[in-house]
Amino acid sequence: MALDFTEYFEKYEAVTAEVDAVFTKFETEMGDLVKCGKGCSDCCYALFDITLVEAMYINNKFNEKFSGLARSAVMMRADKADRQIHKLKRKVFKASQEGRPVTEIMMEVSRARVRCPMLSDDDLCEIYENRPITCRLYGVPTSIGGEAHTCSKAGFKGGEKYPTVNMDIVLDKLLAIGKDMQKGIGSRFNELGDMLLPVSMALVTEYDEEYMGVGEVRVPIPQYNKEELADMEDLKAAATTASACDSCTESKSACESCSDKVIVLGGEGGE
């Protein structure tokens, strides 16, 4: 039976509604500073991870809306993005092993540009109505861990004071939904709700019972054809015979299991 995530998707949609309302308020009150517009894809190259509930929601909408060649095109872009991200993570790990300062490493990561697989050839988001939270707030002042961020193309200037969206609070809400889901579906993975992953991986993942850690752990039973089974039976018989003969203290000619494999001197029945 397929898992039902409707309850958790509805909670996620409630968070996106709050976020959209905040962005609309910025547009209404500071429209001259918010430069977001159709065709601007600056945020579509930003490197960031999304929470599990976001990933599953986007995956669900993607599977509903895309098929055929359009789906294949997105999957190819997702694969390319995944390979770029993997190389970047290896580079970051190597830099950390070399003892480079964390701030230096993070600055290098922030400058990395990986094209979102949902960005079409005409620079439009193919899942705009279902885009992640980060995308919905890109373009207005935000803070993460006490550090301010804003789009480089926006009109907000450094050093000035503006209303700021605390992304830590938003993240806590999303992680809370993930934890509720982990308990609600009975997952054996206690840290499931804390997962973070890139959009590219969210698209290609199948969130089934095995992935979500629900139900019994199944060990695959190997399948063999008739020839393989026959060979296994011969090996088993040979091993059994060899074991019996090795421990036998009687004459080999007296052993029924060996009677067809020994030559009796003096002819049949002789000694």
C-alpha positions in Angstrom: 0.0 0.0 0.0 1.4 3.4 -1.0 2.1 5.8 1.8 -0.2 8.8 2.2 1.6 12.1 2.8 -1.5 14.4 2.2 -1.5 15.6 5.8 2.1 16.7 5.7 1.8 18.3 2.3 -1.1 20.4 3.6 1.0 21.6 6.5 3.8 22.5 4.1 1.4 24.4 1.9 0.3 26.4 4.9 4.0 27.4 5.5 4.3 28.4 1.8 1.2 30.6 2.1 2.7 32.4 5.1 6.0 32.9 3.1 4.1 34.2 0.0 2.2 36.7 2.2 5.5 38.0 3.6 7.0 38.4 0.1 3.8 40.2 -1.1 4.1 42.6 1.8 7.7 43.5 0.7 6.5 44.0 -2.8 3.6 46.2 -1.6 5.7 48.4 0.8 9.1 48.3 -0.9 8.3 47.6 -4.5 11.1 49.8 -5.7 13.7 47.7 -3.9 12.3 44.2 -4.9 13.6 43.5 -8.4 12.2 40.1 -9.0 10.4 39.6 -12.4 9.6 37.1 -15.1 12.8 36.0 -16.9 15.2 36.8 -14.0 16.9 33.5 -13.1 19.6 34.6 -10.7 18.2 32.5 -7.9 18.0 29.5 -10.1 21.8 29.1 -9.9 22.1 29.4 -6.2 23.4 26.4 -4.4 21.1 25.3 -1.5 19.4 22.3 0.0 15.7 21.8 0.8 14.0 19.9 3.7 12.6 16.4 3.3 8.9 17.6 3.2 9.8 20.1 0.5 11.6 17.5 -1.5 8.7 15.0 -1.3 6.2 17.7 -2.2 8.1 18.9 -5.3 8.7 15.3 -6.3 5.0 14.6 -6.0 4.1 17.6 -8.2 6.8 16.8 -10.7 5.5 13.3 -11.1 1.9 14.6 -11.5 2.8 17.2 -14.2 5.6 15.7 -16.2 5.9 12.8 -18.6 7.5 11.8 -21.8 10.2 13.9 -23.4 9.6 16.9 -21.0 10.2 14.6 -18.0 13.3 13.1 -19.6 14.8 16.5 -20.3 14.4 17.5 -16.6 15.8 14.2 -15.4 18.9 14.7 -17.6 19.4 18.2 -16.1 18.9 16.8 -12.6 21.6 14.2 -13.3 24.0 16.8 -14.5 23.4 19.0 -11.5 23.9 16.1 -9.1 27.3 15.4 -10.6 28.3 19.0 -10.3 27.2 19.1 -6.6 29.0 15.9 -5.9 32.3 17.3 -7.3 31.8 20.5 -5.3 31.2 18.5 -2.0 34.4 16.5 -2.7 36.3 19.8 -3.2 34.9 21.2 0.1 35.8 18.0 2.0 39.3 18.1 0.6 39.6 21.8 1.6 38.5 21.0 5.1 41.0 18.2 5.4 43.7 20.6 4.4 42.7 22.9 7.3 41.5 25.8 5.3 39.3 28.3 7.3 35.6 27.5 7.3 34.6 31.0 6.3 36.9 30.7 3.2 35.3 27.4 2.3 31.8 28.7 2.7 32.5 31.8 0.6 33.8 29.5 -2.2 30.6 27.4 -1.9 28.4 30.6 -2.0 30.1 31.6 -5.3 29.4 28.3 -6.9 26.6 28.3 -9.5 24.7 25.1 -10.3 21.8 25.4 -12.7 18.5 24.2 -11.2 17.1 21.3 -13.3 13.7 22.9 -13.2 15.0 26.0 -15.1 13.8 25.8 -18.7 15.8 26.8 -21.8 13.8 30.1 -21.9 14.9 30.9 -18.3 11.5 30.2 -16.7 10.9 27.9 -13.7 8.9 24.8 -14.8 7.4 24.3 -11.3 7.0 27.9 -10.4 3.8 27.4 -8.5 5.4 24.6 -6.4 8.9 26.1 -6.1 10.9 25.7 -2.8 10.7 28.2 0.1 14.2 29.6 -0.6 13.1 30.5 -4.1 9.9 32.2 -2.8 11.9 34.5 -0.5 14.9 35.1 -2.8 15.0 38.9 -3.5 14.1 40.2 0.0 16.3 40.5 3.0 16.7 37.3 5.0 18.9 36.1 7.8 20.4 32.7 8.5 22.2 32.1 11.7 22.2 35.8 12.4 23.9 36.6 9.1 22.0 38.8 6.6 21.5 37.9 2.9 19.8 39.5 -0.1 19.8 39.2 -3.8 22.6 41.0 -5.5 20.2 42.4 -8.1 17.8 43.8 -5.4 17.8 47.4 -4.4 18.5 46.7 -0.7 21.8 48.3 0.3 24.4 46.9 2.8 24.5 48.7 6.1 20.9 49.9 5.9 18.2 48.5 8.2 15.3 46.7 6.6 12.6 44.3 7.8 14.3 40.8 7.5 12.8 37.3 7.2 14.4 35.0 9.8 15.0 31.8 7.8 15.9 29.9 10.9 12.3 30.1 12.1 11.0 29.0 8.7 13.5 26.1 8.7 12.3 25.0 12.1 8.7 24.8 10.9 9.7 22.7 8.0 11.8 20.3 10.1 9.0 20.0 12.6 6.7 18.8 9.8 9.4 16.3 8.8 9.6 15.0 12.4 5.9 14.7 12.6 5.9 12.7 9.4 8.6 10.4 10.6 6.5 9.5 13.7 3.2 9.5 11.8 4.3 6.9 9.2 6.2 4.9 11.8 9.6 5.2 10.2 12.4 3.4 11.9 14.8 6.2 10.8 14.8 8.6 13.7 16.7 11.3 11.9 14.5 11.1 8.7 12.8 14.4 9.3 16.2 16.3 9.6 17.3 15.4 6.1 18.4 18.1 3.7 19.0 17.5 0.0 19.3 19.4 -3.3 16.4 19.8 -5.7 18.1 17.6 -8.3 18.1 14.7 -5.9 14.6 15.4 -4.8 13.3 14.9 -8.3 15.0 11.5 -9.0 14.2 9.9 -5.6 11.4 7.4 -5.1 9.9 8.0 -1.6 8.5 4.5 -1.1 8.3 2.4 2.1 11.9 1.1 1.8 13.3 4.6 1.4 11.2 6.0 4.2 12.1 3.1 6.6 8.5 1.8 7.0 7.7 -1.9 7.4 9.9 -4.9 7.8 13.5 -4.9 6.4 13.4 -7.3 3.4 16.4 -9.3 2.5 16.3 -10.2 -1.2 16.2 -13.9 -1.9 18.5 -14.9 -4.8 16.9 -16.4 -7.8 18.5 -19.3 -9.8 17.7 -21.0 -13.0 17.4 -24.7 -13.4 21.0 -25.3 -14.5 22.3 -23.3 -11.5 20.1 -25.3 -9.1 21.3 -28.6 -10.6 24.9 -27.5 -10.2 24.2 -26.5 -6.6 22.6 -29.9 -5.9 25.7 -31.7 -7.4 28.0 -29.7 -5.3 25.9 -30.4 -2.2 25.9 -34.1 -2.9 29.6 -34.2 -3.5 30.3 -32.2 -0.3 28.0 -34.6 1.7 29.7 -37.7 0.2 33.2 -36.4 0.8 32.3 -35.6 4.4 30.9 -39.0 5.1 33.8 -40.8 3.5 36.4 -38.8 5.4 34.9 -39.8 8.7 34.2 -43.4 7.8 36.5 -46.2 9.4 35.1 -49.0 7.3 36.4 -50.4 4.0 35.4 -48.1 1.2 33.8 -51.1 -0.6 31.4 -51.5 2.2 30.1 -47.9 1.9 27.0 -47.7 -0.2 27.6 -44.1 -1.0 30.9 -45.0 -2.5 30.0 -48.4 -4.1 29.7 -46.9 -7.5 33.0 -45.1 -7.3 35.4 -47.9 -6.1 36.8 -50.8 -8.0 36.6 -54.1 -6.1 39.6 -56.4 -6.7 38.7 -59.9 -7.8 35.6 -58.9 -9.7 32.1 -58.1 -8.4 31.6 -59.3 -4.9 35.2 -60.5 -4.6 37.7 -59.6 -2.0 
